[in-house]
Amino acid sequence: MTKKPFVTILGVGNFLYTDEGFGIHVMERISACYHFPENVLVVDGGVLGINLLGIISQPRHLIIVDVIRNGQPPGTFHRLAGEDIPRRIRAKNSLHQIDLLEALSLCEILDHIPETVILGVEPEDMETIGIVPTATLQALIEPMTKRVLAELDSLNVPYWKRTGKKCA
């Protein structure tokens, strides 16, 4: 029998549109530079939205990293938790966010809603085709990684930094 993950760290977004892929870039950084116990799952969720239901319905805690349009200057950090999350459906930031939030709502049917935190940054450009984020968001990959780790710290979840040039 497989042990359910205690924490899932989920990066979402479309890697092909500059800042829209921010969550995926953060997951790449986290996966490359940190090691976690077996009860922590790091997932590149791409734009799977509702198809992530199986992944997001299992953990006790879910940390989602994405871009969030909220009318603030590019690079502004956002942290959504609890009742702030359902209100974001009305904002319709992107199709994958709507599907993802609907999948979270469907967790109620499965009788398991993970404690969810969405960490996001205000994008600068989500329309230009390109696999590299804008300089504004590129500079925030490491700070967002630290915010994810701070969420793990608040849950008393250990992690270990890997060594290597890529993680310096």
C-alpha positions as a printed Julia matrix, in Angstrom:
168×3 Matrix{Float64}:
   0.0    0.0     0.0
   1.41   3.4    -1.02
   1.69   6.01    1.68
  -0.23   9.19    0.78
   1.95  12.27    0.55
   1.77  14.57    3.53
   2.67  17.6     1.38
   2.47  18.19   -2.35
   4.28  21.17   -3.87
   2.65  21.87   -7.22
   3.91  24.27   -9.87
   1.41  25.13  -12.58
   1.49  27.2   -15.74
   2.18  27.15  -19.43
   5.94  26.86  -19.92
   5.65  28.17  -23.49
   4.49  31.69  -22.55
   7.21  33.68  -20.74
   5.86  34.47  -17.24
   2.98  31.99  -17.47
   5.56  29.23  -16.86
   6.84  30.75  -13.6
   5.44  27.97  -11.39
   7.19  25.36  -13.53
  10.52  27.2   -13.29
  10.19  27.3    -9.5
   9.51  23.52   -9.42
  12.62  22.94  -11.55
  14.69  24.97   -9.07
  13.19  23.18   -6.07
  13.7   19.73   -7.62
  17.27  20.47   -8.66
  18.39  22.12   -5.43
  16.5   20.41   -2.6
  15.9   16.9    -1.39
  12.75  16.03    0.55
  11.55  13.11    2.64
   9.35  10.55    0.87
   6.17  12.16    2.22
   6.79  15.3     0.13
   5.89  15.25   -3.55
   7.15  17.95   -5.97
   5.0   18.09   -9.12
   5.2   19.97  -12.41
   1.47  20.32  -13.04
   1.77  22.31  -16.25
  -1.69  23.24  -17.49
  -3.36  19.98  -16.49
  -5.97  21.75  -14.32
  -8.84  19.36  -13.59
  -6.62  16.4   -14.55
  -4.62  17.07  -11.38
  -7.53  15.94   -9.2
  -5.83  12.64   -8.34
  -2.66  14.44   -7.25
  -4.26  17.25   -5.28
  -6.8   15.06   -3.51
  -4.16  13.01   -1.69
  -1.96  15.26    0.48
  -2.88  16.84    3.79
  -1.15  20.05    2.67
  -0.95  21.48   -0.83
   1.36  24.33   -1.85
   0.65  25.69   -5.33
   3.03  28.04   -7.17
   1.67  30.07  -10.08
   1.3   33.57  -11.47
  -1.63  35.57  -10.15
  -3.03  38.63  -11.89
  -4.35  40.99   -9.27
  -3.75  44.41  -10.81
  -0.51  44.97   -8.92
   2.92  45.86  -10.32
   4.77  42.97  -11.99
   6.69  40.89   -9.46
   4.32  41.56   -6.54
   4.08  38.47   -4.33
   0.69  37.01   -3.4
  -0.24  34.41   -0.81
  -3.76  33.01   -0.91
  -5.13  30.59    1.65
  -8.46  29.56    3.09
 -11.42  31.61    1.94
  -9.29  33.82   -0.34
  -8.86  30.94   -2.8
 -12.46  30.43   -4.02
 -12.83  34.17   -4.65
 -10.04  33.94   -7.22
 -12.27  31.89   -9.54
 -14.14  35.1   -10.36
 -10.88  36.73  -11.46
 -10.42  34.15  -14.25
  -6.66  34.64  -14.42
  -6.22  31.76  -16.84
  -8.01  28.6   -17.89
  -5.63  26.31  -16.01
  -6.27  28.26  -12.78
 -10.04  27.92  -13.17
  -9.7   24.18  -13.79
  -7.3   23.83  -10.88
  -9.64  25.64   -8.51
 -12.55  23.53   -9.74
 -10.45  20.43   -9.04
  -9.89  21.73   -5.5
 -13.65  22.13   -5.15
 -14.16  18.56   -6.39
 -11.97  17.34   -3.54
 -15.03  17.94   -1.35
 -16.8   15.13   -3.19
 -13.87  12.86   -2.39
 -14.22  14.01    1.22
 -10.67  15.31    1.37
  -9.76  18.93    0.88
  -6.07  19.54    1.5
  -5.02  22.62    3.43
  -4.05  24.73    0.45
  -1.8   27.73    0.02
  -1.31  29.39   -3.36
   1.91  31.36   -3.71
   2.03  33.58   -6.74
   3.6   36.58   -8.34
   2.11  39.24  -10.54
   3.22  38.53  -14.13
   4.74  41.05  -16.5
   4.09  39.22  -19.79
   1.9   36.15  -20.3
   1.36  36.52  -24.04
   4.81  36.39  -25.62
   5.85  32.93  -26.73
   9.11  32.01  -25.04
  10.36  29.53  -22.47
  12.3   32.1   -20.44
  10.41  34.33  -18.0
  10.83  38.09  -18.13
  13.82  39.43  -16.19
  11.4   40.63  -13.49
  10.09  37.12  -12.8
  13.4   35.37  -13.47
  14.8   37.34  -10.54
  11.97  36.02   -8.35
  12.5   32.28   -8.87
  14.89  32.02   -5.92
  12.82  34.28   -3.6
   9.71  32.22   -4.43
  11.68  29.05   -3.71
  12.45  30.5    -0.28
   8.74  31.23    0.26
   7.88  27.61   -0.55
  10.54  26.45    1.91
   9.11  28.83    4.53
   5.71  27.14    4.08
   7.42  23.77    4.66
   9.13  25.21    7.74
   5.73  26.25    9.12
   4.59  22.63    8.72
   7.77  21.3    10.36
   8.68  19.45    7.15
  12.43  18.87    6.74
  14.37  19.37    3.52
  18.02  19.33    2.56
  19.88  21.56    0.14
  21.73  19.75   -2.61
  25.23  20.82   -3.5
  26.37  21.85   -6.93
  27.0   24.8    -9.15
  23.36  25.02  -10.24
  22.22  25.51   -6.61
  24.79  28.04   -5.44
